[in-house]
Amino acid sequence: MLVLTRHLNQSLQVGEAVTLRILNINNGNVRFGIDAPSDVLILREELANRMNTTTLKPSVTDRNKNQPQVTYKPRRKKLVLDL
């Protein structure tokens, strides 16, 4: 696991197409925005845990057909972001 510290209005890049930006920090809660292409599936962990992992395989489009395929397999019950 990679653990990072970010401050308000700072961001981090995930791959070439996804950016996470810290929008607000208030009373121990962190609000962040995700900027990603529309073909990138983004789910809250509790929703992803409810779904069958076979439905989470990325679709192959002209945009990502040359990219490696990634299968999502939840490994934890709780996600902790230390920002």
Contacts in CASP RR format, 6 or more apart in sequence:
PFRMAT RR
TARGET T0000
AUTHOR 0000-0000-0000
METHOD contacts of the structure
MODEL  1
MLVLTRHLNQSLQVGEAVTLRILNINNGNVRFGIDAPSDVLILREELANR
MNTTTLKPSVTDRNKNQPQVTYKPRRKKLVLDL
3 82 0 8 1.000
4 12 0 8 1.000
4 83 0 8 1.000
5 82 0 8 1.000
5 83 0 8 1.000
6 12 0 8 1.000
6 22 0 8 1.000
6 83 0 8 1.000
7 22 0 8 1.000
8 22 0 8 1.000
8 23 0 8 1.000
8 24 0 8 1.000
8 25 0 8 1.000
9 21 0 8 1.000
9 22 0 8 1.000
9 23 0 8 1.000
10 21 0 8 1.000
10 22 0 8 1.000
11 19 0 8 1.000
11 20 0 8 1.000
11 21 0 8 1.000
11 22 0 8 1.000
12 19 0 8 1.000
12 20 0 8 1.000
13 19 0 8 1.000
14 20 0 8 1.000
17 36 0 8 1.000
17 37 0 8 1.000
17 40 0 8 1.000
18 34 0 8 1.000
18 35 0 8 1.000
18 36 0 8 1.000
18 37 0 8 1.000
18 40 0 8 1.000
19 34 0 8 1.000
19 35 0 8 1.000
19 36 0 8 1.000
20 32 0 8 1.000
20 33 0 8 1.000
20 34 0 8 1.000
20 35 0 8 1.000
21 32 0 8 1.000
21 33 0 8 1.000
21 35 0 8 1.000
22 30 0 8 1.000
22 31 0 8 1.000
22 32 0 8 1.000
22 83 0 8 1.000
23 31 0 8 1.000
23 32 0 8 1.000
23 33 0 8 1.000
24 30 0 8 1.000
24 31 0 8 1.000
25 31 0 8 1.000
25 83 0 8 1.000
30 81 0 8 1.000
30 83 0 8 1.000
32 83 0 8 1.000
34 42 0 8 1.000
36 42 0 8 1.000
37 63 0 8 1.000
39 58 0 8 1.000
39 59 0 8 1.000
39 61 0 8 1.000
39 63 0 8 1.000
39 64 0 8 1.000
40 58 0 8 1.000
41 56 0 8 1.000
41 58 0 8 1.000
41 72 0 8 1.000
43 51 0 8 1.000
43 56 0 8 1.000
45 74 0 8 1.000
45 78 0 8 1.000
45 79 0 8 1.000
48 56 0 8 1.000
48 72 0 8 1.000
48 74 0 8 1.000
49 74 0 8 1.000
49 77 0 8 1.000
53 71 0 8 1.000
53 72 0 8 1.000
53 73 0 8 1.000
53 74 0 8 1.000
56 71 0 8 1.000
56 72 0 8 1.000
57 69 0 8 1.000
57 71 0 8 1.000
57 72 0 8 1.000
58 64 0 8 1.000
58 69 0 8 1.000
58 70 0 8 1.000
60 69 0 8 1.000
END
